Amino acid sequence: MSIRLVVFGLVSLRGTEYVLRLFNSCFRGGTPCHVVIQNWVLRFGLYKLKQMPKKRSDWVYILDHTIEFGAKKCLVVLGIPLARFRELGCKIQHCDMEVLKISIVEKATAVSVTKVLRNISRLTGIPVQILSDKGANIKRGISDFITEREEFYTIRQTYDVTHRAALILKNHLKNDEIWKSFVDATCKTKRSLVHTALAYLAPPKPREKARWMNLDAYVDWSEKILCLKTKDVKKNEWEKYKSKLKWVRQFKHNILEWRRILDMLDALKKEVKTNGFNFDTKDNFTKSVSSLDLKTPRLILIKKEIIEYIEEECKNIDGVHPGCSDIIESVLGKYKNFSSKSPMKEVGKAVLTMPVFTSSVDYKEVKTAMESISANDVKQWLDDNIGESLFSKRKQAFSLKKIKSSVTKNSTILKKAAGF
């Protein structure tokens, strides 16, 4: 129950302790403290991580790096049999995945990625597909792994559709002066409206990573602003509305083109996420965008790039294959929710929660885990794979000796003055 409250109920360790105290009458032998609960979670996570995957010929690997404070990088490899993916109708959840490897390194290089893939393949058998965001190190690591042996040449190396769509968007907007001026005007408008009566019309908060990533939020907002009429705004606010938001109309035609770009990319992602990559993907995508008015050179070019991407990923395809790595982004996102509760947000012991929330956490398995994995086993694994934490180093660095104060305390002076 403690593990389920922490992992699925998203209750804090101390919060779980308090919850169990409320139901103390339902338990025998007292309730655990937060340290014991944390040990239970980590022990079960290590148990799941140590389980040998079944050897078969249709494993699909999904991998990605996560980076926190400090120099450590964590490579996570999830796996699912292709037959299981097809059986689920391309709709997978955390509990359908298996954490095949958690590798923590100081430098995330292509060599380290290749080494991890080589070690996993010895346990699972040759994978049928490797799916990733094709970051530089991961892409090179996968390519080196595939070219190591002739029997690996049949492995499909798939580019995640979400990241490919984002790259298309980036390539077309990052140097677009019209888009840059639109973003600048949007940011200025937000600052000028946030403390006024028109604050409810202010643009959304921008994402920090890259300006082009704000396209969907800004287009949604600008379309709503363009639809506003006199009756939608109070009379005493109308003049201010015209002075602060009139500029949006200057971008009306650009907003229409940006909406068409989003529509095409959304159609691509929906098709691949719903049906995976298969022989019909190209035709299905073409039909879904057939009603869109794609007349500008940019829209025609983007459609061409999307079709080329589909053709590349569906080349010599046999049946349905996954084309989206959102599941690993979700797993890493949930992991970061746990790591953010640490004193310092670093790659630390919270990595052992990933094998926990990709499992069902049933009674028999937890019992077996507690009987086979001890707290010392967890400590040993953490020492071997993570080492000393940043928080521990910080405490040692700042543990200065107390310096005696040369200033007499006020209370002592007052006592002497009062004659006590």
URBEL-V634571 format. One record per run of one state. SS is the DSSP state (A for helix, B for strand, O for the rest). FROM is the first residue (numbers start at 1). TO is the last residue. If there is no record, write none. Layout:
ss-><SS;SS>
from-><FROM;FROM>
to-><TO;TO>
//
This chain:
ss-><O;A;O;A;O;A;O;A;O;B;O;B;O;B;A;O;A;O;B;O;A;O;B;O;A;O;A;O;B;O;A;O;A;O;A;O;A;O;A;O;A;O;B;O;A;O;A;O;B;O;A;O;B;O;A;O;A;O;A;O;A;O;A;O>
from-><1;2;8;13;23;24;27;34;51;59;68;69;70;73;82;88;94;97;98;106;110;125;129;133;136;147;150;153;156;160;161;174;177;194;199;202;211;228;230;233;235;276;277;278;281;289;297;314;321;322;326;340;346;347;349;358;363;373;375;386;390;398;410;418>
to-><1;7;12;22;23;26;33;50;58;67;68;69;72;81;87;93;96;97;105;109;124;128;132;135;146;149;152;155;159;160;173;176;193;198;201;210;227;229;232;234;275;276;277;280;288;296;313;320;321;325;339;345;346;348;357;362;372;374;385;389;397;409;417;420>
//
